Amino acid sequence: MKRISIKMKIMIWFTAAMIIMVVGTSAVNFFISRQVLDQSIQERLLDTVSSNAQEIEYRSSVSGEREAQDFFLSYNGGVLEIDDDFLNYSEGIYTALVDSDNNLLYGELPVRLDSDEAFSYTAVGTIKSDGEKFYVYEKQLSGNNLEGLWLRGFVSERESANVLYNMVRLSVWLIPVIAAAALVGGYVITRRSFLPIGAIDSAAREIADSRDLTKRIDIGGHDNGHMTKDRSGKDEIQNLAQTFNEMFDRLEDSFNAEKQFTSDASHELRTPLSVIKANCQYALKFAEGEDDFRESLKAIEDQADRASVLLSQLLFFARLDQKQGRVHFDFIDLSKTVSSVCADRKILFPCGVSLKTKISPEIFCKADENLIERLLGNLIDNAVKYIGKGDRVTVTLSRQDENIRLSVEDNGIGIDPEAMGKIWNRFYMADESRHETHENSFGLGLSMVKEIARLHKGRMEVESTPGIGSCFTFILPG
Ligand code: ADP
């Protein structure tokens, strides 16, 4: 069965909620209006009958001032003057004058009241006639000779029903119109909001199909052809798309770095292999005597050593990469570890170069001892490798504020300012000529050091002046 899309689900929910809301509020509105209208029609009946009662007057004779429009009825030896303001039918309300024998004297009524019912509606009551419901109200007149007379008023309940009927008719039109507007509005909003999701989907597919990591999701906001990283003015889905783009950026970077690494590693390995092969060919074809063979074998041995060092460094990197996120640290005595590495390395120092140590005792921290040995070993090896005319390497371990600082300082050749930003890159060597003098240099040492520092949630700092020397510091929090 085909699953309903999220877009569709939101729209169905949105429209259904809208219809329920409109129908619900109309029903409540209808119910309240009915009560209010009933009440108001009863009040209007009371008011009309009461004001009509003011328009009737008894006169003993018709002499005197007389208005042409007034109506006159002979009554009780005199006349009843009914003013022309008397409303016998107004806005659905009937009013009529009735005598004490229930005879209709003036006006007309939609329903006749029997004698037993007559004069019992001194408060508004209801009666039914021919299936129609009426409100009825009777008021006895008061004043000179008027006591035997009553005003009787009727109004059909339909008067209020009509207003309600109009309301219902309006709602019947309004509900579908509102529902349609909600549907169209909801469709436009959800369609626009979900556009980046479709783009994320197709970009991810394209990347998967074509393995082209340069593809990005178009979420607008281009700046000189590049997508801006500014998230202001973007909704949640556009932010999600941007997060995907940033993830693609990082994937592309690390993919390119991997590619570069593999190509550099192959290149570095090819050199010793070519030299080995050339020496084998030479020895087999041209070598004469033991000395010639020895020379070729020596060259082969050197290159095999070089390849072996490179392979072990590559292997170490591979293991470091595998460790990402799941390194297990022990609580170690860093002072002891640093002292022991210095003691081991000192033996290998060339003549004329001294190793000075300033190690604060009992500095404990959580770390991987092997990795720390490797980090320090690399820094000391570099200090000796690039000592030039210098003669001193100093290793310092101390605690400063919240951090542990381990630094290796030398008074060697130093590093050019332009090279400073690149020395941490894999296979970077500041000067190719140095490479030749140091056979087992591949430009991997410092990137390894940086990686180890990162694994310990620490960082590396370097200060260097060409001709004066360099100082590399590992800063470990805690
Ligand atoms: P490698 O030593 O194998 O070339 P590294 O990654 O250890 O590779 O170092 C990268 C570059 O940084 C080196 O080629 C060198 O030029 C420079 N460098 C590292 N340490 C020092 C140092 N103590 N003094 C001068 N230059 C250094």
Boltz pocket constraint, residues with backbone or C-beta under 6 A from the ligand:
constraints:
  - pocket:
      binder: B
      contacts: [[A, 378], [A, 379], [A, 382], [A, 383], [A, 385], [A, 386], [A, 410], [A, 412], [A, 413], [A, 414], [A, 415], [A, 423], [A, 424], [A, 425], [A, 428], [A, 429], [A, 430], [A, 431], [A, 434], [A, 440], [A, 441], [A, 442], [A, 443], [A, 444], [A, 445], [A, 446], [A, 447], [A, 470]]
      max_distance: 6.0
